[in-house]
Amino acid sequence: MKRLTRLVLLALLVVVPFSSAVASSEDEPFKITEAMRKAAAEKTQASLREKLRVPSLRLVRKTLDLGVDEYVSYDVLLGKLTAAQFDFLQSHFRFPRSGEAAAQVAPTAYSAHRDYRLIDFMPPKMQATHHQTFFARQSAAWLAPLVGNTDHEFEFSVNCWAFTHDLLISDRIPTISFLYSYSEEEAEQVLSDPERTRAIHRDEARPFDYFYVFEQDGAKRNAIHAGVLIEGGLIYQKSGDSEIDPYVFGLLDIEGPAYASQAVRRNQGKVEIRRVEKSLADPITIWSGKRRGQISASELTRLPAEKASRLVVSGTGAGRSFALIQPIRLTPALDGTYQMNPADPLSKRFIPVTVLE
């Protein structure tokens, strides 16, 4: 996945009016100006106030301190809600899953004295990751036998496509199953699956549809970015595949065209809104055949059992890509939202980002 996480880089990009494609001459620089960002935020805030029936709603810009850099994010403050507003938001943000009874993920008890945020009504995976980074790097020398390089240690990363896929899987059992080294080809296979998903017009979008940014290369699509739609132009995304790239709310009118502008052929960068029509297969199901078909029995015996059971490999030879699936069970906090299970060692890789007001 191409990364778009730095304010310095964002200043070099230009946002054109949102459409299914971003067109420009090859010589024109792309820029996001402060005026464009402000206009997009005001438009999104107005839309959220109308659609969510909370006139006092505030879309607040946040600056995240990543240690070596800063990143623009957003939070949505709802303030105190009436019982009717609370009930509407609970119903509006039920996670749709092909007619299944929705998992209830919003706070369970209404309080007239509580100052609510939109994240309180989001699915568990969003609540648990919001404004955090995931330090996924780990030594993986045990993978060396698969490529015949006994000296090399592999590093895994978490990217936007894998996280979007994870969000689109039913939240009935609140776990996060991270996929590492999720390739462009695998992103296209899942996120453009014509049997399970379909493209829709932006005006048709509803909560938990998703956006998919890609470069059209003849008949082939090259994935660039993906994330989940919330409402009124607000999105939720893993902002890149680096360890310091946070999980954040963003603005579709900014992020969509900006990521699309990363296409090698600038006028072929496209943003597509899609909907899951039939539940996406879980990661293990998607790659189970590849795993057994392309790793020999002798190779598997050289891997730790707990690793081999969750390792998925696609491709052959030097072109192999690896995905390691490590579920983390989420647990409810005292306020009714979800957080990482503190007993899970992998949860310790989640680091809250410092928010600069």
N, C-alpha and C positions, 0 to 999 in steps of 0.2 A: 504494500500500500504506500502510495506517495504521501509524505507527511506534510501537514499544513498547521504547524503549531507555534510558530514564532511571530511575535508582533512585527519584527523587522521584515520578515518575509511577507506578512500580510500587507504591509505598507507598499509592497511592490506589485500588488495585484489590483486589477480593476474589476468591479462588479457591473455587469450590464443587467438590464431588466430580466427577471427570471423567466426562463422558457425551457423548452426541452433541449436546447442546444445553446452553447456559448460561442458566438461567432466574432471574429476579429481578424484583421490582417496580421500576418506573421511578424510585422515590424512594430506593432503597437504594444507598448508595455501594459501590463495589467495592474491596476491599483485599487485598493479599497481605501477610500478616504474616510475621515472621521465623520463627515456629513452623511455619507452613505450608510455607515454603521448606525448613526443616530436615527436616520430616517427609517431604517429597517426595524430598529428597536421600537420606535414610536408606533409604527404600523402593526407590529406584532402585539404590543401591549394593548392597543385599541381592539384588535381582533380577539385577544384572550378575554378582555373585560366583557365583550359582547357574548362570546360563545360560552363562557363559563359562568355568566350571570353574577359576576362579582365586580361592581363598578369601582371599588376601591383597590383592586388588584394593582400591584406594582411590579414591573419587570425591572430588576435591578442589575446593573452591570457590575461584575466582580473582576478584580485582577488577582490572578492566582500566582503566587510566588513559587516557582519551580526550582529555586535554588540557583540555577545558572541562567535563568531567563524568566520572563513573565508571560502570562497567557490570559486572554480575554474570555470570560465566561459570564453566565447569567444565573440569577436566582429569581424565583417568582414568589412574591410575598402576597398572601391572601388576607392576612390579618384575622380578626375575629369574624366568625361566620354565624349566620342564623342556622337553625336546624334544617330549614328547607334548602339552603345553599349547600350545607354539608351533605345532605342526602342526594342532592343532584350531582355533586362531584363524585361521590361514591359510585353512583350508577353510571355516570358518564365515562369514568375511567376503569370500568370493569374490563379485564383483559379478554378480548374476543378470541375465541378459538373454535371456529366451525360449529357453532351451536352448542358447545359444551357449557355446562353451568360454570359461570366465571368464578375463579378463585377470588376471594375477597382479600384485598391487600391494603386497603386504606385503614386508618386508625379505627378501632372497633367501637370506641365510645365517644360520643359527641360531648364537647365541652364548650360552653358559651364564653369561657374565660381564656381559651387557648388561642394563641396567634398561630395560624396555620400557614404552611408553605405548600406549594404545588407538589413538591417531592413527597409530601406525606400521603398523597393519593396515587403515587406511581407504583408499578410492580416492584416486588422485592429486589430484583437484580439492579434496578436503578437506585433504589434507596440505599442499598449496601455499597454501591460504588461511587455515588455522587461526590464530586470534588476530591477524588482520591487518585493516586497513581498506583500501578501494580508493578512491583519490581520482580519481573518474571525471570530474569537472567539466572541461569543455573548451569553448573558444569554437567555435561552430558557425555563424558568419555565412554560410557557404556554403549553409545551409539556407534562408536568407531568401527566395530566389526561389520556393520552394515554397508559401509562404503570402503572398507579395506584400508583405512587410515588410522593406525593405532596411536598416532601422536596428536591428532586433532581433537579438541574439545568443542562441542557444539553449544550454541546458545539459542534458546527459544525466546520468542517474543509474542505478545498478544496484539492482535490488530483489530481494526474496526469491523471487518467482514465477519470474523469469528464471533465477536461480541454481538453484532447485530443478529446473526444466526441464533446465538444463544438466547437473546431477548425474544425472538419470534417463536421459540419453542414454548410450549405450554408452561405457565407458571403454577400449575396445580401443585407440583412438588417444588418448593423454593430452593433450588440449588443453582450454582453457577458451575458450568463445565467448560473450562478454558481450553481453547484449541491453540496450539502453538504452530508457527510457520504455516499458516493457512494461506495457500497460494492464490494467485489471481484466477487460475483455471478453476479451482475449487469454489471460489467466491461466485464466479459466473454460473457454475453448475447449480449452486444452491439458490442464489438470489434471482436468477432469471429462469428458474425451472418453470416451463410452460404448463406442466401438469399440476403444479401446486400453487403457482402464483400468476398474477396477471397485472399488466400495466393499467393504470387508471389516470384520469385527469386530476390535476391538483384540486380543483373545486369539489371533487368527490371524496377527498381524503378524510379519514376519520382517525381518532386516536389509535396508535399502534399499527398503522400502515407504515411503510418504510420508503426511504429514498435511496437510490442506487446511482452512483456517479461512475461513468465509464467513458472510454474512448472508443469510438466506432472505427475499426480498422478493416475495411471491406466488410466481409460477412462475419468477422470476428469482433468480439467485444473484449477490451482490456479494462479490468476493474481498476478503479481509482479510490473510491470511498463509499461508505454506506453508513446509515444510521436510521433511527426510528423517529417517526413523526409523532408529536404529542398533540398539538392543537394550534391553530391560528398562526402557523409559520414557525412555531417552536419545535426544536428537535432535541434528541438525546443521542450522544455518540461517544465512542472511544476515539479521541482526537488524533491518534496516530499509533504507530507500532513501536515507538520508543518507550523505554521504561518511565520516562518523565512525562509522557503524554497523558493528560488526565481524562477522566470520565466527566462529561459536562453537558449542560444545556447549551444550545447554540441557536442561531437564526438561519432558517433555510434560505432566505433571500441573500445571505452573505456566504454561508458555507457552500451551498450548492454550486453557484457560479464560480466561486474561488477555487474549489477543488477541480471543477471541470476545466478551468483554465490551465491546469497542469498537464492536460493532454499534449502529447508530442505534436499532434496536428491540432492546433488551437480550435479550429472551427469544427472539430469532430468530438469535442468534449460535450457530453450530454448528461442531463439529470433526469432520471425517470422516477416517477412515483409508482409504487407497486403495492399490491395487497396479497396477503396469504389467503388463498381460497381453500386449500386443503392442508392440514397440519404438516409442517416440515418434518422430515425424518430426523431423528436424533443423530448426533455425529457418529456414534459407533455404528449405527445401522448403515449410514451412507458409505462408510469406508471399510466395513467389515470384510467384504469380498476382496478388496485390494490388499488388506492387511495380510490375510492368509495366502493370497495368490502371489504376492511379490516378496515375501520374506520366507526363506526356506526354513524348514524345521530345525536344521542345524544352526541357523542364525538365531532363531528364537531361543534355543537352549543356552545361548551365550548372553542373554539378557536377563536381568533380575526379573523374577516372576511378576512382581507388582508393577514393573514398567511395561513388560511385554503385553500384559492384559489390557493396557490402555494406550498402546502405541499404534498409530495408524500411519502407513507409509503409502504415498502415491508416486508414480513415476518409476523409472528404472535407472540403474547405474548412477552416474554423477547428477542426473536430473531428478533424483528422488527428493521429495519434500516430506517433512515429518510433522505430525500433529500428535500432541500428547494431551490426553483428556484427563483432567484431575478435578473431579467434582468437589465443591465446597458447599456444605449444607448451611443454609441461612437460618438464623434464629430471630424471633421477635424481640424487640427491645421494650422497655417499660412504656414508651409512648405509642406502641402499636406498630411502629415501623420495623423494618428488617435490617439486620446487621450481619457481618461475618461471624461465624461461629468461632469464638475466641479459643476453643480447644483444638481447632484445626490448625496444624503447623503452617499450612499454605496461607491462612488468613493473615499471618504476620507479614506477608509480602505487601499487604495493602497499607499504604502510607497516606494519611490525610494531608491534603495540600493546604499550605497557609493561605488564607484569603485576605488580601489587602483591601480594605474598604476604600 
